[in-house]
């Protein structure tokens, strides 16, 4: 069965623009799954940085990616202008998910390229274990859920 992700109706917490680089292409001359996951990582880092955080300093904790899902919708090629719409999903005491809708604007139509979901877990890299989410990170994530 194919992966199907449902996006919330609220506005994305960030829209990250990028252009497909020649080094993003695989042997099929289109963007491959490894690159799509790197795009999600780039958008996530940009979102955190815009709020004074990083994956190693995320409001009192660090983050680690526990899982990822990618659903391809269309091909993207060298030079395509893409937008990554990032949404907060499935918030809990120790984790949250991010949804990424990667689109290409073609004249007046938004063409979905890929849908991505990453499960992010609050993690202590010294103790090597999961931890409770810090208040600053939780408040940031909640601010986009309303």
C-alpha positions in Angstrom: 0.0 0.0 0.0 1.3 3.5 -0.8 2.1 6.1 1.8 -0.7 8.7 2.1 -0.2 11.8 4.2 -3.0 14.1 5.2 -2.1 17.8 5.6 -3.8 20.0 8.2 -6.0 22.9 7.1 -3.9 25.5 9.0 -1.2 27.6 7.5 2.2 26.1 7.2 4.7 27.1 9.9 7.2 27.9 7.2 7.4 28.0 3.4 11.0 27.3 2.3 11.9 28.0 -1.3 14.7 26.2 -3.2 15.9 25.4 -6.7 16.8 21.9 -7.9 20.5 21.7 -8.3 22.3 19.5 -10.8 23.8 17.5 -7.9 20.2 16.8 -6.7 19.5 14.5 -9.7 19.9 10.7 -9.8 20.5 8.4 -12.7 16.9 9.0 -13.9 17.8 12.7 -14.3 15.1 13.7 -11.7 15.2 14.3 -7.9 15.5 11.1 -6.0 14.3 10.0 -2.6 17.5 10.7 -0.8 17.4 14.3 -2.1 13.8 14.7 -1.1 14.7 13.7 2.5 17.6 16.2 2.4 15.1 18.9 1.3 13.0 18.1 4.3 16.0 18.3 6.6 17.0 21.7 5.1 13.5 23.1 5.6 13.4 21.8 9.2 16.7 23.4 10.0 15.5 26.7 8.5 12.4 26.6 10.6 14.3 26.0 13.8 16.9 28.6 13.0 14.2 31.2 12.3 13.2 30.7 15.9 16.7 30.7 17.4 17.0 26.9 17.6 18.8 24.0 16.0 18.5 20.3 16.2 21.2 20.2 18.9 19.7 23.2 20.8 15.9 23.0 20.4 14.5 24.9 23.3 16.2 23.0 26.1 16.7 19.6 24.4 18.1 18.1 21.2 16.3 16.3 18.4 16.8 13.1 16.6 14.8 11.8 13.6 13.2 8.5 14.5 11.4 7.8 11.2 10.6 9.2 7.8 8.0 8.6 5.1 8.2 9.8 1.5 5.3 9.7 -1.0 6.4 10.8 -4.5 3.7 12.6 -6.5 5.6 13.9 -9.6 9.1 14.3 -10.9 11.3 17.4 -10.3 14.1 18.3 -12.6 17.2 20.5 -12.7 16.3 24.2 -12.3 12.7 23.7 -11.0 11.7 26.2 -8.4 10.2 24.3 -5.4 8.5 25.4 -2.2 8.5 23.2 0.9 5.4 23.9 3.1 6.1 22.6 6.6 3.3 21.7 9.1 3.4 20.5 12.7 1.7 17.2 13.5 1.3 14.6 16.2 2.7 16.5 19.2 3.3 14.5 22.4 5.4 14.8 25.5 8.6 13.5 23.9 8.1 13.8 20.2 6.3 15.5 17.3 6.0 14.9 13.6 6.6 17.3 10.7 4.8 17.1 7.4 6.4 18.6 4.3 4.4 19.3 1.1 7.0 19.9 -1.6 5.4 21.7 -4.6 6.4 23.2 -7.9 4.5 26.2 -9.1 3.7 25.7 -12.8 2.2 29.0 -14.1 -1.0 29.2 -11.9 -1.1 25.5 -10.7 0.7 24.0 -7.7 2.0 20.6 -8.7 2.8 18.3 -5.8 6.3 16.7 -6.1 6.4 14.8 -2.8 4.8 14.5 0.6 7.2 13.8 3.5 6.7 13.0 7.2 9.5 12.9 9.7 9.1 11.8 13.3 11.2 13.9 15.6 12.1 12.8 19.1 13.6 14.9 21.9 16.9 13.3 22.7 19.8 13.7 25.2 22.9 12.9 23.2 25.1 12.6 26.4 22.8 10.1 28.2 21.7 8.5 24.8 18.0 8.5 25.7 14.8 10.2 24.9 13.7 13.1 27.1 10.7 15.3 27.8 10.2 18.2 25.4 11.3 21.6 26.8 8.7 24.3 27.3 10.2 26.6 24.7 10.0 24.0 21.9 6.6 22.9 23.0 5.3 26.5 23.0 6.7 27.1 19.6 5.2 24.0 18.1 1.8 24.7 19.8 1.8 28.2 18.4 1.4 26.7 14.9 -1.3 24.2 15.8 -3.9 26.8 16.6 
